[in-house]
Amino acid sequence: MKKYSWGELPEPVREGVRERAGDIAGSEEIKVGQSSNFAAVLRRDGAAPLFVKGVEGVSPPMRWLRNEAELGDLASGIAPAVHFSADIEDWLIVGFEYVAGRHPRLQPGSADLARVAETVNRIGEIPAPDLRPLEQRWQSAWWAKLGQERPEVVGSWDLDELTAWEQKAPAHVAGDCLLHTDLHADQFLFPVTGDIRVIDWGWPARGAAWIDPAFMVLRLIATGHRAAEAETWARRNTRWREATEEEITAFAVYVAGLWSYKAATTARLARIARDYVGWRLRLPL
């Protein structure tokens, strides 16, 4: 995805931002994130800075950014406030409240874990009747695709058993609560004062309140918790405790299939790209 600095944006886009944000005294480009063509903190004369994101052209990233803009009211006080959202030529530009803060530590023993749990619970308390149900998004047969396209990933596991669990997942994740569906440490901002903010609401959904805590269990394992320790944390501190053993297992199998398929296909494309470079440069394969 092409990246633009403030000065490289088309003049109609910059003028549209100035009309909504006021005079821009300076900009600080944000280097993280791959789903926006433009992301920067814009300093304004006589006003608080804004975090502004932009996507060029109709695409999934544009849809994700529009989701973020539309979630501002629903997740008020948790998601950064939206100051403006504008379609300018073939760009979508959104100005958010700028939150200066740090990301939490999720490692075992971290004092940040209590505040993370509190924030996850706040998200799960918000009804989201108008959002697309997660059960509608979770209709793909990832394990069957892996069995056909990358059987080495499935290995000795029982494909029929995995598929049976996966098929149970959509009904089990049904619910009426707001879900972020992509929570990890980089999505939480701990400001110096005030409430924690949760960012990057590109894939919100409606579903059971235990789903976001279940995603956090995976993130805790990734930062050094044993699986049993991560589940204990979720059971004691979040609405994960409301899920049955069957629901949790179906969730785990579905997510493993989804993530494994995405990783396997990405790795295959990366290998093809490397082989092509080897051919172009006459390198030994």
Summary of the structure (lengths in Angstrom):
residues: 285
radius of gyration: 21.1
end to end distance: 28.6
largest distance: 63.6
contacts: 854
relative contact order: 0.12
helix: 47%
strand: 19%
